[in-house]
Structures are given as C-alpha cells and as structure tokens.
C-alpha cells in the first residue's frame, strides 16, 4: 500500500511539473496552458532545437495539423540543408523583439525603440516576414527621408536591422536578414550654433529667476536638459565642485565638473531644513516648459535659430576655442564617439584670424644659420675630379 501510494504521488508531481513548465500533456506534442487560452505545440526544428509556440486553432485536430506542418517543414529543411521561411508575421516578430529589448535597455531608450517599431516599422512592413526583401527596406528609407532627417532614418534602420537579425539568427523565422548590407543614408553635417559672450550675458539677464540657474548650468557644463532637471542634491558635491550623474543618455554615469558660474547657480537655489538629499534641484519643472520659455527669451532678444540644446553646443565650442582638444570635449560632454565631438572642429572667425596672425611673428623671427657640414669638399677636389681621382672612395 505504501509503495503504491508513493508511486501515485511521484506521478502526480511529475504531471504538475509538466503543467507548470508548459510541457505537452500527451505524446502528440499539443497542449494547453492554464495561464493562457488556446492550443500550444511543441516540436524540434531543423537544427534540433525545441520550439514551443501558440497556434491559431479552434480544435485539437487543427492544432495537430499545424504541428504536423511544422514537422514537415523541419524535415524538409534538414534534407535540403537550409531553413525555409516560416509564416510568422512582422507584427509577431515585433512583439517578440520588444519583449527581448525591454530588460536590456533603459526605460527611455526602450520607449524610443518602441515608438520606432510601433509608429513606423509595423505599419510599413505589415505582413509575413518572409515577404520582406531588400528593395522594401530601400523603399522605407526613401519614404522616410521625405519626412525626417537622415540621422533619424539611420536610427530607425538600425532598429530594423536588429529586429531582422534576431528573427533570422536567433529565432529562425527567416533564412536570411534582408536588411543586411543596406547602407544608411549619408548623414547631414551636424548643426552647430553657439552664442557669443555678449549674447549669453543678455540671455542670462533676460531669463526669469526660475530659468536662470538652468541656463547657467547648461552653458557652463554642457549637460542635457534631462540631466539638469533630474539632478538630486545627493548628486551634487559643492566641496569638490562636481556633479555625479548616475546614468546618462548613453547608459553610463559620468562626472561633471563645476566652474564658478555653475557652482553659483546651484548655490542660488532655495533650500529649507526639510530639503532631503533625494529631492530634486528643480522639482515640478517639466522639460517642455523650459525649452519653450527659453525660446521666447531668445526671440525677445532677436537671437534667431537657437534652442536650449544649443547651449550644450555653446559650451563645447568655447571649450575648443579656449584650447581644449577633442578628447577632452568628448569626455566632458559624455560623448562615446569622437565623431560627435568632431563637429566642434570649427573655430570663431576672430580666433582663426588670431591664429593666422601668429605666423607674422613666426616669420619675423631671425632664423639661425645652418651649420656647414664638416664633410665638405675642399678647393682642390674639382682639380682632382678632372684628373680622374675619386674623392672619399
């Protein structure tokens, strides 16, 4: 009796484990799940990997036929030596791609990629994955270039290539990646607009009291709007004049050093005994409000074609014109790629004129006379050469 009871208990546990792990309840490879409706199939693909997925079936027999079709496709692929395309749609691959990316990206970067997939890629590439060709990818690039800048299209193309690469190499929905080798559109020259010192002083004087510290921090440190508005008091170290940014746009933290203008801007912010270290320096100030108000101040001062983000360009430009090299500018602004900092190779016309003017002083200096080589010919050497005698043989 005890042995029979033990066997029944073991069998029950095995059955429960199979259900929890969504394994087939029978040997036909078709099963249902407690947490989701519908029928699921389990089979091995052409390379021997176990595949489990939901099928569009109303009855058990339809689900078995779907599994049979997958088995035939896998057997055909093994016989021919390649993986034939599946019937998965781009929408299905997009859902799986976003689920794959979510734990691997910061919330901001994930939302950016989700917007690209949902708003642009899914509407354009609707239908089966197997139907996507390289020509379709090229058509997408051409269509998007009519509406947005080339840099935006490049970002969208990178997301598309990543999605199709996973669908091809990891999930084996398609045999090859149709976007592989497609060239991104040529990037337009980076826009760089910066303020002159007189313009900057006018802007600071014109800004309302709540906006002035934000502008001062942006132009003196090169920080982004999101980085400034996200600052907490525990991130600020006024004793050593620096800010510790825990996470930036590129996913890494960095140290921002404060000059006198930046330190004074932070010290001007109101604090009370109730202020906590976790409180923000600029609480309840939305980013769009900052950008809109700054644009109004610039318009009032007749400063055209200038945005809040251009204060970051102003900081980088004047760092370069003060003698800082590109590597230093890239590190201070948090650029991973030196190509971003290379936009600040330009210099102000006055600075260029001053640099050329240094040539006058260089050319005016008396140049030292070159020393004569000790191994020079003597006056008798021409006569010896005429006589056919070799010199220094």
Beta strands, then each sheet from edge to edge (+ up, - down):
strand 1: 30-32
strand 2: 39-44
strand 3: 50-55
strand 4: 236-237
strand 5: 242-245
strand 6: 254-257
sheet 1: 1+ 2- 3+
sheet 2: 4+ 5- 6+
end
